[in-house]
């Protein structure tokens, strides 16, 4: 079974017009260590919180090192929480 594919309409021309010819390399500032780096963030810590009825999401850009540290930290945290439950 293959899932039904989204139909592609012939609007390629108009899509091309919306594309920027030469996208500038974006410079991000790491949310953790403040280092600036070009290109896509290696990872981002997804922050989600609710304020009243509004759900806010924020994905601060992180450099490669901080993204890895954050991932490891999250795994360690889950590990500890599991142990505490036992
Ligand atoms: Zn960093």
PDB file of the backbone (N, CA, C, O) and the ligand in Angstrom, with CONECT records:
HET     ZN  A 101       1
ATOM      1  N   UNK A   1       0.840  -1.207   0.000  1.00  0.00           N
ATOM      2  CA  UNK A   1       0.000   0.000   0.000  1.00  0.00           C
ATOM      3  C   UNK A   1       0.873   1.254   0.000  1.00  0.00           C
ATOM      4  O   UNK A   1       1.727   1.451   0.864  1.00  0.00           O
ATOM      5  N   UNK A   2       0.631   2.061  -0.969  1.00  0.00           N
ATOM      6  CA  UNK A   2       1.348   3.324  -0.991  1.00  0.00           C
ATOM      7  C   UNK A   2       0.381   4.457  -0.704  1.00  0.00           C
ATOM      8  O   UNK A   2      -0.714   4.515  -1.262  1.00  0.00           O
ATOM      9  N   UNK A   3       0.794   5.341   0.161  1.00  0.00           N
ATOM     10  CA  UNK A   3      -0.087   6.470   0.491  1.00  0.00           C
ATOM     11  C   UNK A   3      -0.306   7.357  -0.727  1.00  0.00           C
ATOM     12  O   UNK A   3       0.597   7.537  -1.543  1.00  0.00           O
ATOM     13  N   UNK A   4      -1.482   7.896  -0.841  1.00  0.00           N
ATOM     14  CA  UNK A   4      -1.784   8.780  -1.976  1.00  0.00           C
ATOM     15  C   UNK A   4      -0.907  10.019  -1.941  1.00  0.00           C
ATOM     16  O   UNK A   4      -0.762  10.681  -0.914  1.00  0.00           O
ATOM     17  N   UNK A   5      -0.339  10.303  -3.078  1.00  0.00           N
ATOM     18  CA  UNK A   5       0.552  11.458  -3.131  1.00  0.00           C
ATOM     19  C   UNK A   5      -0.238  12.736  -3.398  1.00  0.00           C
ATOM     20  O   UNK A   5      -1.268  12.742  -4.072  1.00  0.00           O
ATOM     21  N   UNK A   6       0.279  13.779  -2.855  1.00  0.00           N
ATOM     22  CA  UNK A   6      -0.360  15.068  -3.086  1.00  0.00           C
ATOM     23  C   UNK A   6      -0.229  15.435  -4.554  1.00  0.00           C
ATOM     24  O   UNK A   6       0.838  15.316  -5.157  1.00  0.00           O
ATOM     25  N   UNK A   7      -1.311  15.869  -5.089  1.00  0.00           N
ATOM     26  CA  UNK A   7      -1.286  16.209  -6.499  1.00  0.00           C
ATOM     27  C   UNK A   7      -0.535  17.506  -6.725  1.00  0.00           C
ATOM     28  O   UNK A   7      -0.676  18.482  -5.989  1.00  0.00           O
ATOM     29  N   UNK A   8       0.250  17.473  -7.753  1.00  0.00           N
ATOM     30  CA  UNK A   8       1.016  18.676  -8.074  1.00  0.00           C
ATOM     31  C   UNK A   8       0.331  19.414  -9.208  1.00  0.00           C
ATOM     32  O   UNK A   8       0.143  18.884 -10.303  1.00  0.00           O
ATOM     33  N   UNK A   9      -0.025  20.617  -8.922  1.00  0.00           N
ATOM     34  CA  UNK A   9      -0.609  21.409  -9.987  1.00  0.00           C
ATOM     35  C   UNK A   9       0.506  22.085 -10.767  1.00  0.00           C
ATOM     36  O   UNK A   9       1.646  22.166 -10.310  1.00  0.00           O
ATOM     37  N   UNK A  10       0.168  22.554 -11.917  1.00  0.00           N
ATOM     38  CA  UNK A  10       1.193  23.158 -12.770  1.00  0.00           C
ATOM     39  C   UNK A  10       1.374  24.630 -12.445  1.00  0.00           C
ATOM     40  O   UNK A  10       1.079  25.509 -13.255  1.00  0.00           O
ATOM     41  N   UNK A  11       1.866  24.871 -11.245  1.00  0.00           N
ATOM     42  CA  UNK A  11       2.093  26.262 -10.841  1.00  0.00           C
ATOM     43  C   UNK A  11       3.578  26.488 -10.589  1.00  0.00           C
ATOM     44  O   UNK A  11       3.962  27.335  -9.782  1.00  0.00           O
ATOM     45  N   UNK A  12       4.395  25.733 -11.280  1.00  0.00           N
ATOM     46  CA  UNK A  12       5.834  25.848 -11.055  1.00  0.00           C
ATOM     47  C   UNK A  12       6.332  27.241 -11.390  1.00  0.00           C
ATOM     48  O   UNK A  12       7.230  27.765 -10.731  1.00  0.00           O
ATOM     49  N   UNK A  13       5.753  27.828 -12.401  1.00  0.00           N
ATOM     50  CA  UNK A  13       6.216  29.137 -12.835  1.00  0.00           C
ATOM     51  C   UNK A  13       6.022  30.171 -11.729  1.00  0.00           C
ATOM     52  O   UNK A  13       6.934  30.940 -11.426  1.00  0.00           O
ATOM     53  N   UNK A  14       4.851  30.186 -11.139  1.00  0.00           N
ATOM     54  CA  UNK A  14       4.594  31.184 -10.110  1.00  0.00           C
ATOM     55  C   UNK A  14       5.434  30.896  -8.871  1.00  0.00           C
ATOM     56  O   UNK A  14       5.818  31.816  -8.150  1.00  0.00           O
ATOM     57  N   UNK A  15       5.719  29.618  -8.624  1.00  0.00           N
ATOM     58  CA  UNK A  15       6.556  29.291  -7.467  1.00  0.00           C
ATOM     59  C   UNK A  15       7.963  29.823  -7.652  1.00  0.00           C
ATOM     60  O   UNK A  15       8.593  30.299  -6.708  1.00  0.00           O
ATOM     61  N   UNK A  16       8.444  29.737  -8.876  1.00  0.00           N
ATOM     62  CA  UNK A  16       9.795  30.209  -9.148  1.00  0.00           C
ATOM     63  C   UNK A  16       9.903  31.706  -8.910  1.00  0.00           C
ATOM     64  O   UNK A  16      10.925  32.210  -8.444  1.00  0.00           O
ATOM     65  N   UNK A  17       8.838  32.392  -9.236  1.00  0.00           N
ATOM     66  CA  UNK A  17       8.887  33.843  -9.066  1.00  0.00           C
ATOM     67  C   UNK A  17       9.018  34.229  -7.604  1.00  0.00           C
ATOM     68  O   UNK A  17       9.591  35.267  -7.273  1.00  0.00           O
ATOM     69  N   UNK A  18       8.484  33.391  -6.740  1.00  0.00           N
ATOM     70  CA  UNK A  18       8.542  33.715  -5.325  1.00  0.00           C
ATOM     71  C   UNK A  18       9.924  33.427  -4.742  1.00  0.00           C
ATOM     72  O   UNK A  18      10.304  33.997  -3.719  1.00  0.00           O
ATOM     73  N   UNK A  19      10.666  32.548  -5.393  1.00  0.00           N
ATOM     74  CA  UNK A  19      11.982  32.199  -4.870  1.00  0.00           C
ATOM     75  C   UNK A  19      12.965  33.349  -5.038  1.00  0.00           C
ATOM     76  O   UNK A  19      12.998  34.020  -6.069  1.00  0.00           O
ATOM     77  N   UNK A  20      13.750  33.555  -4.010  1.00  0.00           N
ATOM     78  CA  UNK A  20      14.779  34.573  -4.114  1.00  0.00           C
ATOM     79  C   UNK A  20      15.939  34.009  -4.920  1.00  0.00           C
ATOM     80  O   UNK A  20      16.350  32.864  -4.732  1.00  0.00           O
ATOM     81  N   UNK A  21      16.453  34.825  -5.810  1.00  0.00           N
ATOM     82  CA  UNK A  21      17.513  34.365  -6.697  1.00  0.00           C
ATOM     83  C   UNK A  21      18.767  33.944  -5.938  1.00  0.00           C
ATOM     84  O   UNK A  21      19.333  32.883  -6.201  1.00  0.00           O
ATOM     85  N   UNK A  22      19.188  34.763  -5.016  1.00  0.00           N
ATOM     86  CA  UNK A  22      20.405  34.448  -4.269  1.00  0.00           C
ATOM     87  C   UNK A  22      20.179  34.677  -2.787  1.00  0.00           C
ATOM     88  O   UNK A  22      20.380  35.782  -2.281  1.00  0.00           O
ATOM     89  N   UNK A  23      19.764  33.641  -2.100  1.00  0.00           N
ATOM     90  CA  UNK A  23      19.531  33.784  -0.661  1.00  0.00           C
ATOM     91  C   UNK A  23      20.833  34.023   0.081  1.00  0.00           C
ATOM     92  O   UNK A  23      21.806  33.287  -0.084  1.00  0.00           O
ATOM     93  N   UNK A  24      20.836  35.042   0.885  1.00  0.00           N
ATOM     94  CA  UNK A  24      22.034  35.334   1.663  1.00  0.00           C
ATOM     95  C   UNK A  24      22.195  34.301   2.762  1.00  0.00           C
ATOM     96  O   UNK A  24      21.208  33.812   3.312  1.00  0.00           O
ATOM     97  N   UNK A  25      23.425  33.972   3.078  1.00  0.00           N
ATOM     98  CA  UNK A  25      23.662  33.039   4.179  1.00  0.00           C
ATOM     99  C   UNK A  25      23.233  33.657   5.494  1.00  0.00           C
ATOM    100  O   UNK A  25      23.701  34.730   5.873  1.00  0.00           O
ATOM    101  N   UNK A  26      22.360  32.986   6.168  1.00  0.00           N
ATOM    102  CA  UNK A  26      21.863  33.524   7.421  1.00  0.00           C
ATOM    103  C   UNK A  26      22.891  33.332   8.525  1.00  0.00           C
ATOM    104  O   UNK A  26      23.559  32.302   8.613  1.00  0.00           O
ATOM    105  N   UNK A  27      22.991  34.330   9.339  1.00  0.00           N
ATOM    106  CA  UNK A  27      23.895  34.240  10.480  1.00  0.00           C
ATOM    107  C   UNK A  27      23.059  34.119  11.745  1.00  0.00           C
ATOM    108  O   UNK A  27      22.223  34.969  12.050  1.00  0.00           O
ATOM    109  N   UNK A  28      23.308  33.052  12.459  1.00  0.00           N
ATOM    110  CA  UNK A  28      22.590  32.842  13.701  1.00  0.00           C
ATOM    111  C   UNK A  28      23.505  33.091  14.890  1.00  0.00           C
ATOM    112  O   UNK A  28      24.728  32.974  14.805  1.00  0.00           O
ATOM    113  N   UNK A  29      22.880  33.432  15.976  1.00  0.00           N
ATOM    114  CA  UNK A  29      23.642  33.543  17.214  1.00  0.00           C
ATOM    115  C   UNK A  29      23.187  32.438  18.143  1.00  0.00           C
ATOM    116  O   UNK A  29      22.010  32.318  18.482  1.00  0.00           O
ATOM    117  N   UNK A  30      24.157  31.637  18.541  1.00  0.00           N
ATOM    118  CA  UNK A  30      23.820  30.491  19.379  1.00  0.00           C
ATOM    119  C   UNK A  30      23.134  30.965  20.651  1.00  0.00           C
ATOM    120  O   UNK A  30      23.595  31.890  21.320  1.00  0.00           O
ATOM    121  N   UNK A  31      22.030  30.315  20.967  1.00  0.00           N
ATOM    122  CA  UNK A  31      21.247  30.737  22.123  1.00  0.00           C
ATOM    123  C   UNK A  31      21.934  30.352  23.429  1.00  0.00           C
ATOM    124  O   UNK A  31      21.629  30.903  24.486  1.00  0.00           O
ATOM    125  N   UNK A  32      22.847  29.419  23.348  1.00  0.00           N
ATOM    126  CA  UNK A  32      23.499  28.930  24.562  1.00  0.00           C
ATOM    127  C   UNK A  32      24.795  29.668  24.857  1.00  0.00           C
ATOM    128  O   UNK A  32      24.970  30.217  25.945  1.00  0.00           O
ATOM    129  N   UNK A  33      25.709  29.679  23.882  1.00  0.00           N
ATOM    130  CA  UNK A  33      27.024  30.243  24.144  1.00  0.00           C
ATOM    131  C   UNK A  33      27.211  31.592  23.463  1.00  0.00           C
ATOM    132  O   UNK A  33      28.212  32.267  23.706  1.00  0.00           O
ATOM    133  N   UNK A  34      26.276  31.995  22.622  1.00  0.00           N
ATOM    134  CA  UNK A  34      26.355  33.311  22.029  1.00  0.00           C
ATOM    135  C   UNK A  34      27.260  33.395  20.820  1.00  0.00           C
ATOM    136  O   UNK A  34      27.439  34.471  20.251  1.00  0.00           O
ATOM    137  N   UNK A  35      27.832  32.271  20.422  1.00  0.00           N
ATOM    138  CA  UNK A  35      28.701  32.277  19.250  1.00  0.00           C
ATOM    139  C   UNK A  35      27.858  32.434  17.996  1.00  0.00           C
ATOM    140  O   UNK A  35      26.780  31.851  17.886  1.00  0.00           O
ATOM    141  N   UNK A  36      28.350  33.218  17.060  1.00  0.00           N
ATOM    142  CA  UNK A  36      27.616  33.407  15.819  1.00  0.00           C
ATOM    143  C   UNK A  36      28.157  32.461  14.771  1.00  0.00           C
ATOM    144  O   UNK A  36      29.362  32.228  14.688  1.00  0.00           O
ATOM    145  N   UNK A  37      27.260  31.921  13.977  1.00  0.00           N
ATOM    146  CA  UNK A  37      27.676  30.984  12.948  1.00  0.00           C
ATOM    147  C   UNK A  37      26.754  31.138  11.752  1.00  0.00           C
ATOM    148  O   UNK A  37      25.611  31.578  11.881  1.00  0.00           O
ATOM    149  N   UNK A  38      27.269  30.767  10.581  1.00  0.00           N
ATOM    150  CA  UNK A  38      26.478  30.884   9.364  1.00  0.00           C
ATOM    151  C   UNK A  38      25.807  29.563   9.044  1.00  0.00           C
ATOM    152  O   UNK A  38      26.211  28.495   9.503  1.00  0.00           O
ATOM    153  N   UNK A  39      24.787  29.681   8.252  1.00  0.00           N
ATOM    154  CA  UNK A  39      24.119  28.474   7.796  1.00  0.00           C
ATOM    155  C   UNK A  39      23.051  28.030   8.768  1.00  0.00           C
ATOM    156  O   UNK A  39      22.747  28.711   9.747  1.00  0.00           O
ATOM    157  N   UNK A  40      22.492  26.876   8.477  1.00  0.00           N
ATOM    158  CA  UNK A  40      21.412  26.378   9.308  1.00  0.00           C
ATOM    159  C   UNK A  40      21.946  25.955  10.668  1.00  0.00           C
ATOM    160  O   UNK A  40      23.055  25.433  10.780  1.00  0.00           O
ATOM    161  N   UNK A  41      21.154  26.185  11.685  1.00  0.00           N
ATOM    162  CA  UNK A  41      21.546  25.733  13.019  1.00  0.00           C
ATOM    163  C   UNK A  41      21.701  24.220  13.044  1.00  0.00           C
ATOM    164  O   UNK A  41      20.926  23.491  12.424  1.00  0.00           O
ATOM    165  N   UNK A  42      22.708  23.764  13.767  1.00  0.00           N
ATOM    166  CA  UNK A  42      22.912  22.317  13.871  1.00  0.00           C
ATOM    167  C   UNK A  42      21.741  21.675  14.588  1.00  0.00           C
ATOM    168  O   UNK A  42      21.424  20.506  14.367  1.00  0.00           O
ATOM    169  N   UNK A  43      21.126  22.425  15.417  1.00  0.00           N
ATOM    170  CA  UNK A  43      19.972  21.904  16.133  1.00  0.00           C
ATOM    171  C   UNK A  43      19.342  23.036  16.891  1.00  0.00           C
ATOM    172  O   UNK A  43      19.905  24.128  16.971  1.00  0.00           O
ATOM    173  N   UNK A  44      18.206  22.793  17.437  1.00  0.00           N
ATOM    174  CA  UNK A  44      17.566  23.847  18.190  1.00  0.00           C
ATOM    175  C   UNK A  44      16.786  23.248  19.330  1.00  0.00           C
ATOM    176  O   UNK A  44      16.137  22.212  19.182  1.00  0.00           O
ATOM    177  N   UNK A  45      16.851  23.892  20.446  1.00  0.00           N
ATOM    178  CA  UNK A  45      16.051  23.441  21.570  1.00  0.00           C
ATOM    179  C   UNK A  45      14.654  23.981  21.427  1.00  0.00           C
ATOM    180  O   UNK A  45      14.436  25.193  21.409  1.00  0.00           O
ATOM    181  N   UNK A  46      13.735  23.097  21.328  1.00  0.00           N
ATOM    182  CA  UNK A  46      12.369  23.539  21.130  1.00  0.00           C
ATOM    183  C   UNK A  46      11.733  23.880  22.466  1.00  0.00           C
ATOM    184  O   UNK A  46      11.580  23.029  23.343  1.00  0.00           O
ATOM    185  N   UNK A  47      11.374  25.127  22.593  1.00  0.00           N
ATOM    186  CA  UNK A  47      10.729  25.557  23.826  1.00  0.00           C
ATOM    187  C   UNK A  47       9.244  25.723  23.573  1.00  0.00           C
ATOM    188  O   UNK A  47       8.834  26.429  22.650  1.00  0.00           O
ATOM    189  N   UNK A  48       8.470  25.092  24.369  1.00  0.00           N
ATOM    190  CA  UNK A  48       7.026  25.220  24.230  1.00  0.00           C
ATOM    191  C   UNK A  48       6.435  25.555  25.592  1.00  0.00           C
ATOM    192  O   UNK A  48       6.675  24.865  26.583  1.00  0.00           O
ATOM    193  N   UNK A  49       5.688  26.589  25.613  1.00  0.00           N
ATOM    194  CA  UNK A  49       5.040  26.900  26.870  1.00  0.00           C
ATOM    195  C   UNK A  49       3.679  27.502  26.584  1.00  0.00           C
ATOM    196  O   UNK A  49       3.412  28.006  25.493  1.00  0.00           O
ATOM    197  N   UNK A  50       2.849  27.436  27.568  1.00  0.00           N
ATOM    198  CA  UNK A  50       1.496  27.962  27.386  1.00  0.00           C
ATOM    199  C   UNK A  50       1.316  29.186  28.266  1.00  0.00           C
ATOM    200  O   UNK A  50       1.706  29.217  29.433  1.00  0.00           O
ATOM    201  N   UNK A  51       0.727  30.161  27.674  1.00  0.00           N
ATOM    202  CA  UNK A  51       0.414  31.361  28.435  1.00  0.00           C
ATOM    203  C   UNK A  51      -1.058  31.641  28.262  1.00  0.00           C
ATOM    204  O   UNK A  51      -1.485  32.176  27.239  1.00  0.00           O
ATOM    205  N   UNK A  52      -1.828  31.280  29.260  1.00  0.00           N
ATOM    206  CA  UNK A  52      -3.265  31.393  29.118  1.00  0.00           C
ATOM    207  C   UNK A  52      -3.749  30.358  28.101  1.00  0.00           C
ATOM    208  O   UNK A  52      -3.510  29.160  28.256  1.00  0.00           O
ATOM    209  N   UNK A  53      -4.424  30.833  27.073  1.00  0.00           N
ATOM    210  CA  UNK A  53      -4.894  29.921  26.042  1.00  0.00           C
ATOM    211  C   UNK A  53      -3.911  29.847  24.882  1.00  0.00           C
ATOM    212  O   UNK A  53      -4.064  29.043  23.963  1.00  0.00           O
ATOM    213  N   UNK A  54      -2.914  30.694  24.947  1.00  0.00           N
ATOM    214  CA  UNK A  54      -1.978  30.771  23.837  1.00  0.00           C
ATOM    215  C   UNK A  54      -0.815  29.802  24.042  1.00  0.00           C
ATOM    216  O   UNK A  54      -0.200  29.756  25.107  1.00  0.00           O
ATOM    217  N   UNK A  55      -0.537  29.043  23.010  1.00  0.00           N
ATOM    218  CA  UNK A  55       0.597  28.136  23.055  1.00  0.00           C
ATOM    219  C   UNK A  55       1.724  28.734  22.240  1.00  0.00           C
ATOM    220  O   UNK A  55       1.587  28.959  21.037  1.00  0.00           O
ATOM    221  N   UNK A  56       2.804  28.982  22.885  1.00  0.00           N
ATOM    222  CA  UNK A  56       3.934  29.615  22.207  1.00  0.00           C
ATOM    223  C   UNK A  56       5.030  28.596  21.962  1.00  0.00           C
ATOM    224  O   UNK A  56       5.289  27.708  22.774  1.00  0.00           O
ATOM    225  N   UNK A  57       5.656  28.758  20.820  1.00  0.00           N
ATOM    226  CA  UNK A  57       6.778  27.886  20.499  1.00  0.00           C
ATOM    227  C   UNK A  57       7.970  28.743  20.124  1.00  0.00           C
ATOM    228  O   UNK A  57       7.837  29.768  19.456  1.00  0.00           O
ATOM    229  N   UNK A  58       9.091  28.321  20.549  1.00  0.00           N
ATOM    230  CA  UNK A  58      10.299  29.048  20.196  1.00  0.00           C
ATOM    231  C   UNK A  58      11.430  28.061  19.976  1.00  0.00           C
ATOM    232  O   UNK A  58      11.658  27.158  20.781  1.00  0.00           O
ATOM    233  N   UNK A  59      12.126  28.252  18.878  1.00  0.00           N
ATOM    234  CA  UNK A  59      13.237  27.363  18.570  1.00  0.00           C
ATOM    235  C   UNK A  59      14.512  28.183  18.457  1.00  0.00           C
ATOM    236  O   UNK A  59      14.877  28.629  17.369  1.00  0.00           O
ATOM    237  N   UNK A  60      15.173  28.376  19.558  1.00  0.00           N
ATOM    238  CA  UNK A  60      16.412  29.141  19.510  1.00  0.00           C
ATOM    239  C   UNK A  60      17.485  28.364  18.770  1.00  0.00           C
ATOM    240  O   UNK A  60      17.650  27.163  18.986  1.00  0.00           O
ATOM    241  N   UNK A  61      18.211  29.043  17.900  1.00  0.00           N
ATOM    242  CA  UNK A  61      19.261  28.384  17.146  1.00  0.00           C
ATOM    243  C   UNK A  61      20.424  28.017  18.057  1.00  0.00           C
ATOM    244  O   UNK A  61      20.792  28.772  18.957  1.00  0.00           O
ATOM    245  N   UNK A  62      20.982  26.871  17.811  1.00  0.00           N
ATOM    246  CA  UNK A  62      22.116  26.420  18.603  1.00  0.00           C
ATOM    247  C   UNK A  62      23.244  25.998  17.683  1.00  0.00           C
ATOM    248  O   UNK A  62      23.018  25.447  16.606  1.00  0.00           O
ATOM    249  N   UNK A  63      24.467  26.266  18.127  1.00  0.00           N
ATOM    250  CA  UNK A  63      25.606  25.788  17.365  1.00  0.00           C
ATOM    251  C   UNK A  63      25.736  24.282  17.576  1.00  0.00           C
ATOM    252  O   UNK A  63      25.028  23.689  18.389  1.00  0.00           O
ATOM    253  N   UNK A  64      26.641  23.690  16.840  1.00  0.00           N
ATOM    254  CA  UNK A  64      26.730  22.229  16.850  1.00  0.00           C
ATOM    255  C   UNK A  64      27.031  21.705  18.251  1.00  0.00           C
ATOM    256  O   UNK A  64      26.406  20.755  18.722  1.00  0.00           O
ATOM    257  N   UNK A  65      27.991  22.337  18.902  1.00  0.00           N
ATOM    258  CA  UNK A  65      28.394  21.862  20.225  1.00  0.00           C
ATOM    259  C   UNK A  65      27.238  21.924  21.215  1.00  0.00           C
ATOM    260  O   UNK A  65      26.955  20.963  21.932  1.00  0.00           O
ATOM    261  N   UNK A  66      26.581  23.075  21.236  1.00  0.00           N
ATOM    262  CA  UNK A  66      25.506  23.256  22.203  1.00  0.00           C
ATOM    263  C   UNK A  66      24.326  22.338  21.890  1.00  0.00           C
ATOM    264  O   UNK A  66      23.659  21.841  22.798  1.00  0.00           O
ATOM    265  N   UNK A  67      24.078  22.119  20.615  1.00  0.00           N
ATOM    266  CA  UNK A  67      22.982  21.228  20.245  1.00  0.00           C
ATOM    267  C   UNK A  67      23.252  19.826  20.767  1.00  0.00           C
ATOM    268  O   UNK A  67      22.353  19.149  21.267  1.00  0.00           O
ATOM    269  N   UNK A  68      24.503  19.401  20.642  1.00  0.00           N
ATOM    270  CA  UNK A  68      24.843  18.062  21.131  1.00  0.00           C
ATOM    271  C   UNK A  68      24.744  17.999  22.647  1.00  0.00           C
ATOM    272  O   UNK A  68      24.243  17.027  23.214  1.00  0.00           O
ATOM    273  N   UNK A  69      25.229  19.049  23.292  1.00  0.00           N
ATOM    274  CA  UNK A  69      25.171  19.064  24.755  1.00  0.00           C
ATOM    275  C   UNK A  69      23.727  19.037  25.242  1.00  0.00           C
ATOM    276  O   UNK A  69      23.390  18.352  26.209  1.00  0.00           O
ATOM    277  N   UNK A  70      22.888  19.792  24.554  1.00  0.00           N
ATOM    278  CA  UNK A  70      21.494  19.859  24.961  1.00  0.00           C
ATOM    279  C   UNK A  70      20.827  18.491  24.802  1.00  0.00           C
ATOM    280  O   UNK A  70      20.043  18.060  25.648  1.00  0.00           O
ATOM    281  N   UNK A  71      21.158  17.823  23.699  1.00  0.00           N
ATOM    282  CA  UNK A  71      20.576  16.513  23.451  1.00  0.00           C
ATOM    283  C   UNK A  71      21.015  15.525  24.520  1.00  0.00           C
ATOM    284  O   UNK A  71      20.206  14.769  25.057  1.00  0.00           O
ATOM    285  N   UNK A  72      22.303  15.543  24.817  1.00  0.00           N
ATOM    286  CA  UNK A  72      22.822  14.635  25.841  1.00  0.00           C
ATOM    287  C   UNK A  72      22.201  14.958  27.184  1.00  0.00           C
ATOM    288  O   UNK A  72      21.836  14.058  27.941  1.00  0.00           O
ATOM    289  N   UNK A  73      22.080  16.239  27.480  1.00  0.00           N
ATOM    290  CA  UNK A  73      21.503  16.644  28.749  1.00  0.00           C
ATOM    291  C   UNK A  73      20.071  16.171  28.891  1.00  0.00           C
ATOM    292  O   UNK A  73      19.653  15.737  29.964  1.00  0.00           O
ATOM    293  N   UNK A  74      19.323  16.256  27.801  1.00  0.00           N
ATOM    294  CA  UNK A  74      17.930  15.831  27.841  1.00  0.00           C
ATOM    295  C   UNK A  74      17.850  14.326  28.082  1.00  0.00           C
ATOM    296  O   UNK A  74      17.002  13.847  28.836  1.00  0.00           O
ATOM    297  N   UNK A  75      18.746  13.591  27.429  1.00  0.00           N
ATOM    298  CA  UNK A  75      18.740  12.141  27.598  1.00  0.00           C
ATOM    299  C   UNK A  75      19.076  11.785  29.039  1.00  0.00           C
ATOM    300  O   UNK A  75      18.447  10.909  29.631  1.00  0.00           O
ATOM    301  N   UNK A  76      20.066  12.465  29.597  1.00  0.00           N
ATOM    302  CA  UNK A  76      20.451  12.202  30.977  1.00  0.00           C
ATOM    303  C   UNK A  76      19.299  12.514  31.916  1.00  0.00           C
ATOM    304  O   UNK A  76      19.051  11.790  32.880  1.00  0.00           O
ATOM    305  N   UNK A  77      18.602  13.597  31.623  1.00  0.00           N
ATOM    306  CA  UNK A  77      17.494  13.985  32.490  1.00  0.00           C
ATOM    307  C   UNK A  77      16.408  12.912  32.475  1.00  0.00           C
ATOM    308  O   UNK A  77      15.875  12.521  33.513  1.00  0.00           O
ATOM    309  N   UNK A  78      16.098  12.447  31.253  1.00  0.00           N
ATOM    310  CA  UNK A  78      15.087  11.403  31.178  1.00  0.00           C
ATOM    311  C   UNK A  78      15.536  10.171  31.946  1.00  0.00           C
ATOM    312  O   UNK A  78      14.739   9.505  32.606  1.00  0.00           O
ATOM    313  N   UNK A  79      16.819   9.882  31.848  1.00  0.00           N
ATOM    314  CA  UNK A  79      17.361   8.714  32.529  1.00  0.00           C
ATOM    315  C   UNK A  79      17.146   8.836  34.033  1.00  0.00           C
ATOM    316  O   UNK A  79      16.712   7.890  34.690  1.00  0.00           O
ATOM    317  N   UNK A  80      17.456  10.012  34.565  1.00  0.00           N
ATOM    318  CA  UNK A  80      17.328  10.220  35.996  1.00  0.00           C
ATOM    319  C   UNK A  80      15.873  10.125  36.421  1.00  0.00           C
ATOM    320  O   UNK A  80      15.552   9.538  37.454  1.00  0.00           O
ATOM    321  N   UNK A  81      15.002  10.706  35.618  1.00  0.00           N
ATOM    322  CA  UNK A  81      13.586  10.683  35.995  1.00  0.00           C
ATOM    323  C   UNK A  81      13.058   9.258  36.029  1.00  0.00           C
ATOM    324  O   UNK A  81      12.227   8.903  36.866  1.00  0.00           O
ATOM    325  N   UNK A  82      13.553   8.457  35.109  1.00  0.00           N
ATOM    326  CA  UNK A  82      13.100   7.061  35.093  1.00  0.00           C
ATOM    327  C   UNK A  82      13.555   6.345  36.353  1.00  0.00           C
ATOM    328  O   UNK A  82      12.817   5.552  36.939  1.00  0.00           O
ATOM    329  N   UNK A  83      14.793   6.641  36.762  1.00  0.00           N
ATOM    330  CA  UNK A  83      15.322   5.976  37.946  1.00  0.00           C
ATOM    331  C   UNK A  83      14.545   6.379  39.193  1.00  0.00           C
ATOM    332  O   UNK A  83      14.306   5.570  40.089  1.00  0.00           O
ATOM    333  N   UNK A  84      14.158   7.655  39.225  1.00  0.00           N
ATOM    334  CA  UNK A  84      13.454   8.126  40.413  1.00  0.00           C
ATOM    335  C   UNK A  84      12.085   7.474  40.536  1.00  0.00           C
ATOM    336  O   UNK A  84      11.564   7.286  41.636  1.00  0.00           O
ATOM    337  N   UNK A  85      11.516   7.135  39.393  1.00  0.00           N
ATOM    338  CA  UNK A  85      10.186   6.531  39.439  1.00  0.00           C
ATOM    339  C   UNK A  85      10.233   5.136  40.037  1.00  0.00           C
ATOM    340  O   UNK A  85       9.268   4.682  40.651  1.00  0.00           O
ATOM    341  N   UNK A  86      11.360   4.457  39.855  1.00  0.00           N
ATOM    342  CA  UNK A  86      11.464   3.088  40.335  1.00  0.00           C
ATOM    343  C   UNK A  86      11.521   3.080  41.842  1.00  0.00           C
ATOM    344  O   UNK A  86      11.611   2.014  42.451  1.00  0.00           O
TER     345      UNK A  86
HETATM  346 ZN    ZN A 101      26.729  27.314  21.223  1.00  0.00          ZN
END
